[in-house]
Amino acid sequence: MVYITRIEHFNAAHKLYNPKWSKEKNEEIFGKCANEKWHGHNFELYVTIKGIPDIETGFVYDAKKLSAIIKEHVTEKLDHKNLNLDVDFMEGKLCSIENLVIGIWNQLVPHIPPSIQLHCLKLYETPRIYVEYFGE
């Protein structure tokens, strides 16, 4: 089994805010991330697929095609958007990085060819914080 990772980038704004809580509790739990005026990040998305290299091409999967899938179904929906207001697959969810990576996984899975498997997503919110998700 060979693993290959494609890295894509997007910028997006959001705020962490639970509408069931008071403003004070949101600020206590989420700090600056509960800012009413929003805040943004330069996200780095690592998409790792796995499979057996094709005999004729040597590829597990064409990286340009993988990039096109990611752009169409993820980055075009997220780049320069407000995650709380503009992204259909985040509607009704708290816009944490954990929920975002699960949403991204669910956007990609239906478009991954059966000859390969989506193995892992790694989503960097900042250079010091990221999540990994394996679809579990």
N, C-alpha and C positions, 0 to 999 in steps of 0.2 A: 504494500500500500504506500502510495506517495501522497504527500500533503503539499499543497501549493496555496500561497496567500496573496491576495490582491489587496492593496491599500487604497482607499478612497477618502476624500476629505469633504466636509461640509461645515457651514457656519449656521448656527441657529440660536434663537433666543427662547427663553422659557422662564418660568418661576415655579418654585416649589411652594404649593399652598393647598392645604386641605380645607375645603369650604365648610366642613363640619366643625372646624375649630375657630376660636377667636383669633383676631389679628395678633394678639399677644402670644398665644400658644404657638401659632405658626412661626412667629419671629423667634421664640424660644427654641423650637425644634429645628427650623431650617435656616435661621440666621439671615445673612445677606441674601441667600437664595430665595427668600420670600419677598424680596423687594417688589413693591407694587408697580414699579416702572420697568420690571423685567431685568434680565441680564443675559449675556450671550457667551457662547463658547465656540472655539475652533475645534470641531470634532475630527478625530481620525478613526476610520472604520477599517478594521482588518477582517477580511472575509477569507476563511480557510476552507478549502474543499479537499476531498480525498478521492483517490481512485487509482486505477492501473493505467500506466502510460499506453497510449495507442501505438500499435506496432508501426504504422505508417508515418505518423507525425512525431512520435516521442512525447506528445503532450498528454497530461491527465485531462486537460481541457484547455481550449484556446483562451489565453488570458484576456485578449481583446473582447471576446464574446462574454466572458465573465464580467468584465468591466461594464459592458453595455447593459447587462442584466441588472447590475447594482445601480447604475445611473438611472435607468428607466424606472425601477421599482422602489428605489430608496432615495438616492441623493437628489433627484429632481423633486421629490416630495418634501425633502427636508431642508435643502440648501436655501439660506436666507429667508427662512420661515420662522414663525412663532410656533413652537411645538404645542403650546396649550390651545392655540386658536386656529391654526392653519392646517394641521395634519390629521387627516381622517382616522388613521389607525391609532392615534393617541387620544382620541375623543373619549371623555369620561374617565381618563386614567390620570393619576398623579404623574407628572412629567419628570420622574427620576431617571437617571441613567440606566437603572436596572429595568424599569418598564420599557424604556426606549429600545434597549437591545433586544428584548423579547419581541417587541413590535416589529423591529427590523427583520429578525429571524422569520417571523410569520409572513412578511412581505416577500422574502426571498425563496423560501421553501417551494412554493408552487411553480417556480420558474427555473429551478435547478434540474438539468437533464437527468434522466434515470441512469445514465452511464456513470455518474459521479454522485457523491454525497456531500451535503453541507456539513462540515465537521465542527467549526467553531467560529464565533464572532468575538472579536475583541474591540471594544469601543472606548477610546480615550476621550474623556471630557476635558482634561487638562494634562500636561506632561506628568503630573503626580497622581492622577486618579483615573482608573479604567476598570471596566468590568469584562468578564469573559462569560460567554454563554454557549452551551453545547446542545441546546434544544431539549433539555431534560426538565 
